[in-house]
Amino acid sequence: MNSLSVYLWELFQIIRESSLSELVSLMKTLKDAQSILNVKDDTGISPLHITSRFNKAEAAEILLQHGADPNISASRGSPLIVACRFKHEEVVKVLIKYGADPLLDVSSEGNVLHSIAIGSTVSIAESIKPPVNSRSKLGRTPLHCAAHSGNEEICLWLLRHGADPKAKCNRMSTPLMIASKHGHVNIIRILIMSDKCSLNSADHMLNEVDDEGNGPLHYAVLDTKTEVSTDSIDSF
């Protein structure tokens, strides 16, 4: 293990143990803090990713003050994406304060809002407020992700902020198709009711098909968890 690896291992341990005084002392011993703060271990994780994963907001601020890159990439996303994924709101605020880019498209999964839509909270979404119709490399919007994960709270928030319920990904799937495929009945209701409240009828969404020729009703029938029939849709 070389000296850089030793420093990195020590830094990871200090962050996990919330030893802030030790962290400050370690920063003072480094002639060039950036030389270690922006280095990744064998798994591709940087010190800032550790603060995001373990909800260490104060440690994150110390690292950022000493030159840590708020947008450093890793196989599982930026530090901001990690913090959003684990619902660590204070870390999110610190990262945004020091220049973390919520629109950074780090993988096929998309940017920060896509990650929020999968499993985070409205309060975190409110603290970032990126464009709600941004696309991942697969053409998915955050609403597609919320429909996939069954995140009702975020689904409602996205629609209130202008998310397009008719948006199609690269495979021509709409959020309604995805919700139907995964048996998220409440998301189905939310999407259909949102469209009925607009000037357009929900009929168009219900009759659209993806690149495999399947529509919302096809997926609802295929998924045994989805207690949605034509009669129940008509009653919405």
matplotlib code that plots the C-alpha trace (Angstrom):
import matplotlib.pyplot as plt

x = [0.0, 1.6, 1.4, -1.5, -3.5, -2.8, -4.0, -7.1, -7.9, -7.3, -9.5, -12.4, -12.2, -12.2, -15.2, -17.2, -16.4, -17.3, -13.9, -14.1, -11.1, -9.0, -10.3, -9.2, -5.8, -5.3, -6.1, -3.4, -0.8, -1.4, 0.7, -1.8, -5.2, -6.7, -4.1, -5.9, -9.5, -10.1, -8.5, -10.8, -10.2, -10.1, -13.9, -14.1, -15.2, -13.8, -13.8, -16.7, -18.8, -18.2, -19.7, -22.7, -23.3, -23.0, -24.7, -21.7, -22.6, -20.0, -17.2, -18.4, -18.1, -14.6, -13.6, -15.2, -13.4, -10.1, -10.7, -12.8, -14.6, -18.4, -19.0, -16.4, -17.8, -18.0, -19.6, -22.7, -23.0, -21.8, -21.8, -25.0, -26.7, -25.6, -26.8, -30.2, -30.5, -30.0, -32.2, -29.4, -30.8, -28.2, -25.4, -27.4, -27.6, -23.8, -23.0, -25.3, -23.7, -20.3, -21.3, -22.6, -24.4, -27.9, -28.0, -24.9, -25.8, -23.4, -24.9, -27.8, -29.8, -29.9, -29.2, -30.0, -33.7, -34.0, -32.4, -34.7, -37.7, -36.6, -36.5, -36.1, -38.3, -40.1, -38.0, -34.8, -36.5, -37.4, -33.9, -32.6, -35.4, -33.8, -35.9, -38.6, -38.6, -34.9, -33.9, -31.5, -29.5, -32.3, -34.8, -36.4, -37.8, -38.0, -41.7, -40.8, -38.5, -41.2, -43.7, -41.2, -40.5, -44.0, -42.9, -46.4, -45.1, -42.5, -45.0, -47.4, -44.6, -43.4, -46.8, -47.4, -44.2, -45.0, -43.8, -45.2, -47.3, -47.2, -43.4, -42.0, -38.6, -36.4, -38.5, -41.6, -42.9, -44.9, -45.0, -48.5, -47.2, -44.4, -46.7, -49.0, -46.2, -45.0, -48.4, -48.4, -52.2, -52.0, -49.5, -51.9, -54.7, -52.5, -51.4, -54.9, -56.5, -53.8, -54.5, -58.3, -57.8, -56.0, -57.5, -56.7, -58.6, -56.8, -58.0, -54.8, -52.5, -54.6, -54.4, -50.8, -48.3, -44.6, -42.0, -43.3, -46.9, -48.0, -50.1, -51.1, -54.0, -51.7, -49.3, -52.0, -53.4, -49.9, -49.1, -51.3, -50.7, -52.5, -56.1, -57.0, -59.6, -61.4, -64.3, -62.1, -60.3, -63.6, -64.5, -61.5]
y = [0.0, 3.3, 6.5, 7.9, 4.8, 5.0, 8.6, 7.7, 4.8, 7.0, 9.7, 7.3, 6.1, 9.6, 10.5, 7.5, 8.1, 11.8, 12.8, 16.4, 17.6, 14.8, 15.6, 19.2, 18.1, 15.8, 18.5, 20.7, 18.0, 17.7, 20.0, 19.7, 18.5, 18.2, 15.5, 13.1, 14.5, 13.9, 10.4, 7.3, 4.0, 0.7, 0.7, 4.2, 6.0, 9.3, 10.8, 13.1, 10.1, 8.6, 11.8, 11.5, 7.8, 8.1, 11.5, 13.5, 17.1, 18.8, 16.5, 17.2, 21.0, 20.6, 18.5, 21.0, 23.9, 22.2, 21.6, 18.4, 18.4, 18.5, 16.9, 14.1, 11.1, 7.4, 4.3, 5.0, 8.7, 12.0, 12.7, 14.7, 11.7, 9.5, 11.9, 12.2, 8.4, 8.0, 11.0, 12.9, 16.4, 18.3, 16.8, 17.8, 21.4, 21.5, 20.1, 22.6, 25.4, 24.5, 24.1, 20.6, 20.4, 18.9, 18.5, 16.5, 13.4, 10.8, 7.6, 6.0, 6.5, 10.2, 13.2, 14.1, 14.5, 11.0, 9.7, 11.7, 10.3, 6.8, 7.0, 10.4, 13.1, 16.3, 18.4, 17.3, 18.0, 21.5, 22.2, 21.5, 22.3, 21.2, 21.0, 18.4, 17.2, 16.5, 13.3, 10.5, 8.9, 6.4, 9.2, 8.8, 11.7, 11.9, 11.1, 7.8, 7.0, 7.9, 5.7, 2.9, 3.1, 3.9, 7.2, 8.9, 11.9, 12.8, 11.9, 14.5, 17.1, 16.6, 17.0, 20.2, 21.6, 20.9, 17.4, 16.0, 12.8, 12.0, 12.0, 8.9, 7.4, 5.9, 2.7, 4.8, 4.0, 6.6, 7.0, 5.4, 2.3, 1.9, 2.3, -0.2, -2.6, -2.5, -2.6, 0.9, 1.5, 4.8, 6.2, 5.1, 7.0, 10.1, 10.1, 9.6, 12.2, 14.7, 14.4, 14.6, 17.8, 19.2, 20.3, 16.9, 13.7, 10.7, 8.5, 9.3, 8.1, 5.0, 4.0, 4.7, 1.8, 1.3, -0.1, -3.6, -2.8, -2.8, -0.1, 0.6, -1.9, -4.6, -4.2, -4.0, -7.3, -8.9, -7.7, -9.6, -7.0, -4.3, -4.4, -2.1, -2.9, -0.9, -0.4, 0.9, 3.3, 4.6, 5.4, 7.6]
z = [0.0, -1.1, 0.9, -1.1, -0.5, 3.3, 3.3, 1.4, 3.8, 6.8, 5.4, 4.7, 8.4, 9.8, 7.7, 8.8, 12.4, 12.2, 13.7, 12.4, 14.4, 13.0, 9.5, 9.9, 11.2, 8.3, 5.8, 7.4, 7.0, 3.3, 1.1, -1.7, -0.4, -3.8, -4.6, -2.3, -2.1, -5.8, -5.9, -6.0, -4.4, -6.3, -6.4, -7.9, -4.7, -3.6, -0.1, -1.0, -2.0, 1.5, 3.0, 0.7, 1.5, 5.3, 5.7, 6.9, 5.9, 8.1, 6.7, 3.2, 3.8, 5.1, 2.1, -0.3, 1.4, 0.8, -2.9, -3.3, -6.7, -6.0, -9.4, -9.3, -11.1, -10.0, -11.3, -9.2, -9.9, -8.5, -4.8, -5.3, -6.8, -4.0, -1.4, -3.1, -3.4, 0.3, 1.2, 2.9, 2.6, 4.6, 2.4, -0.7, 0.5, 1.1, -2.3, -4.0, -2.1, -3.4, -7.0, -7.5, -10.9, -10.7, -14.5, -14.7, -16.8, -15.4, -16.7, -18.7, -15.5, -15.9, -13.7, -10.0, -10.5, -12.1, -8.9, -6.7, -8.6, -8.0, -4.2, -2.6, -1.2, -2.2, 0.2, -1.6, -5.0, -3.8, -2.7, -6.2, -8.6, -11.9, -15.1, -14.6, -18.2, -18.5, -20.3, -19.5, -22.2, -22.6, -23.1, -19.7, -17.8, -14.0, -14.3, -16.0, -13.1, -10.5, -12.4, -12.4, -8.6, -7.5, -5.9, -5.6, -3.7, -6.4, -9.2, -7.9, -7.3, -10.9, -12.4, -10.3, -11.7, -15.3, -16.0, -19.3, -18.6, -22.3, -22.7, -24.4, -23.8, -26.5, -26.4, -26.9, -23.4, -21.5, -17.7, -17.7, -19.5, -17.0, -14.0, -15.5, -16.2, -12.6, -11.0, -9.4, -9.3, -7.5, -10.0, -12.8, -11.2, -10.7, -14.3, -15.8, -13.5, -14.3, -18.0, -17.5, -15.7, -18.7, -22.0, -23.6, -22.9, -21.3, -24.2, -26.2, -23.3, -22.8, -26.5, -27.2, -27.6, -27.2, -29.6, -28.8, -29.6, -26.0, -24.3, -20.6, -20.7, -22.1, -19.3, -16.7, -17.8, -17.9, -14.4, -11.9, -9.2, -11.2, -10.3, -13.2, -15.9, -18.5, -16.1, -13.3, -15.7, -16.9, -13.3, -12.7]

ax = plt.figure().add_subplot(projection="3d")
ax.plot(x, y, z, "-o")
ax.set_aspect("equal")
plt.show()
